[in-house]
Amino acid sequence: MKYSGWPESGELVVGEVDEITDFGVFVDLDEYENKRGLCHISEVASGWIKNVRDHVREGQTVVAKVIDVDESSQQIDLSIKDVNEHQRKEKIQEWKNEQKADNWMEIAFGDDVDDERYSAVANALLAEFESLYDSFESAAIHGTSALEDVDLDDDEIEAIVDTARQNVSVPYVNVTGYVDLRCPTGDGVDRIKEALKAAEGDEDEIPEEIELEVTYVGSPEYRIRVRAPDYKTAEDALEAAAGRASESIEADGGTANYHRERHEEDE
């Protein structure tokens, strides 16, 4: 997606070196429509520069910092030397992510989607998220609930979620805990089964971005595995599952003991 406006002073931008002169470098800005910036020779690299071509070449992708913007004269002043390696890598990754998101928009709404509809959907997403990529990533993790505050109709939201789920690689973490369940009553086995079912939870208790599995290890120990987008979410879901099992078995006169490590005698 290319922005129709102007970059702001201090902003990092990605561009392609279009022309090299004795006094500096002209850069076509990839993120802005019909915008070109000038990086003066003094801003290309630190120290004295004998030949600009020793530092950049035509067609090269660069990350530059916007020094000044003068809309009346259509001038954007850039600095390449003021961008450190960490900033450069981070900005390039952000730019690549937005290119992916741009492709996902075409998948969701067709590669022949008109500019007006594309802009309307994109602006609605950007009103709630920092970037298009963030909106697709959130949709892949949380489903339609991630977009409930976005001003789009149900069909548009469904298209975004379906595309996100098929194309976005979401980082997940896995955590494991154990719960020992005992019930001395005559129907103790059935009570334990009920406690395990409680641990698994129902649709209202388990958000769709979480995968939770309860398996038998060896009496009286049961394993709870949780897969979630981040550790806090995973840990909270793990403790909640153990809590549901404990509450269920204790209500029936049994006992529960939650622990993170498997008992040595069961190794």
N, C-alpha and C positions, 0 to 999 in steps of 0.2 A: 504493500500500500504506500502511495506517495502522498505526502501532505501538500495541500495547495497554498498554505501560508508561508511564513518565514521562520527560520530558526531563531533562537534567542541567544543573546550574548552569554558565553560560558557553556553553552551546550556542546556536546560531542556529536559530530556528524561523520557519516561514512560517505566517501565519494571516490570517483575515479579520475585519475590525473588525465586531463584532456589536452593540455598544452603546456609546454615548458619554454620559458623565455629567460633572457639574461637577468631580469629583475624579479622573477618569481614563477609560481606554478598556478595554473588555472585548474580548478577541480569541479567536476560536475557532481552535484549532491544527489546521491541515490535515493534519499528519503524525501526529497522535495521536488515538486513538479517545476521543471524549467528554471531551476536555480543553480547558479554557478558562483563559486567563491574564488578569491585570490589569496594565495599564501605567498607573502613577500619573501624574497630570498633570505631575509634576516630571521624569518619564522620557520624556515624549512628544517634547519638543524642547528644545534648549538655550535658556537665557535665560528671561525672564519670559513666561508665557503668559496672555493675557487671555481667550481663548476657544479651547478645545480643538478646536472645529470648524474653526478657521482652519488646522489642521495635518493633521487626518485626517477621514475621512467614513465613514459606515456602508457596508459592503460592500467597502471598500478592502482590497486585499491588501497586507500589510506584512511586513517582516522584523524580528524583534525578538530581543534577546539575553535569555536566561533569567538572571535575577538570583538567584532563590531558589526552591526547591521544598519545600513542606511537605505531604507526602502525608497526614498525619493530619488536616489541616484542608482538604485538597483545594485547596490554593492554589498558584498559579504566578505569581510576580512577574516582570514583563517590563520591558525598556527598549527603546524605539525609537530614542532619541537616541544610544545607544551603538553603533549600527551605521553604519559609514561607507558611502559609495556603492559602493566596490569590493566590500565584503563583501555588500552588498545584491544587487548584480548577480550575484555568484558564487553566492550562496545561491538566488536565484530560478532561475538556470540549472540548478543541482543539483536543485531541486524539480521543474522542468519535465522534466528527464531521468528522474526517478523516476516521474512520471506516464506518460511514454512506456513505461517498463519495465513498469508496471502494466498498460498496454494490451497489451503484447506477451505478458505472462503469460496474459491472457485469450485471445489469438489462439492461443497454443501449447496451452492446455489447455481451451479453450472458455469462452465468456462465462458459462456456468452452472457453472463449477468451484466446488466447495464450499469453504468457508472452511478446513476442516481440511486438504484437499490443497494448497490455495494456500499456506497457512502452512508446511506441511512442505517444499514445494519451495523457497519463498522462504528459509526458515531454512537449508536445506542450501546454497543459493547464498551467502547472507550469511556463512556459516561460512568461506568461502574468498575472498570478494570484499568490497570496502568497500561496494558498493551493488548493487542489482539491475541498474541500468543498466550498471555496469562488467562484470557477468557476461555480459550479452547482447552488449556490444561486443567482449569478449574471444572469445566464441563465434563472432561474425561474422568475426573476424580469423583465429583459430587453429582453428576447427572443434571437433570432439569432443575433441581433445587438451587444449583449454583447460579442460574440465570433468572430466578424468580423476580428479581428487582429490575431486570433489563426490559426496556420498553420495546419488546418484540412480540409478535403473535406466536401462538402455540406451534404452528407449522415451522416457523423460522427457528424457534428454540429447539424443536425436535431435530431439525436438519443439522444444527450446530452440534448437538449432543451426539447424534449418530456418527457424524464425521469425526468428532473428537475421539470417540471410543474406538474407532477403527484406525486412527492415524497417529494419535499422540502417545508417545512412550512416557508413561508416568512412573517416577521413582517410587518404589514401595519398600517398606521395612517389615520385618517379621520378628515377633516376640513370642516367647513361650513361658507358660507358668503351669503349676500343678496344684491340684486340690485333692486332699484326702477326704473321702466321704465314708462315714460309718453310721449305721442305723441298727440298733439292737432289737427292734420290734420284729414280730413274726413276718411282716410284709416288707422288711427292710430293703430287699432287692428292688421291689417296685418303687419304694420311696426314693432310692438312689437314682433310679431311672428318671423319675420326675425331676429330681434335682439337676440331672445332666441336661434334661430338656430345657429347664429354666436357664441353665448356663448358656445354652445356644441362643436363647432369646427369640423374639418374634420380629416381624418386619418393622414394627414401630420402635423397637429397642435397638436394632442394629442398622446404622446408616448404610446406604448402598455402597459406599466406598470401602467398607470394611468387610473382610472375609474372616469368619470365625469358625474354628473346628474343634470339637471335643472328642478325644479318643481314649480308649482304655489302655493303661500301662500295666498295671498289676495290682490286684486288690491290696489296699483300698484307694490306690492312686489313679488319677485321671489327668490327662494332659489337655491343656487349652492352648491352641495356637491362634494367633491373630496376625493378619496381614493388613496393613493400613498405609496411607500416604506419608505419615511421619510418626516419630517415636511417641510423642505426647498422645496423639490420637490412639495409637496402638496400645500404649500402657493403660490409658483410661478404659479402653474397651476390655482389656484383659482383666483389670481389677473389677470392672462392673460384672463381667461374666462369672468370676469367682464369687462375687458378692451375691449374685442371684442364686447360685448353687448353694451357698452357705445358708442363705435365708430360707430356702425351700426345705433343706434337710433338717435344719434346726427347728423349724415349725412342726416337723413330724417326730421330734424327739431324738434326732440324730446329732452328729457333730461334723464339723468341717474344719480343715486346716489348709490354708492357702500358702504356698511357698514357690519360690522361683527356680530352685534347683531340684533335680530328680534325686530321690533317696538312693543312697549308695547301695543298699541291699537289692535295688531293682536294676542296677547296672549289668 
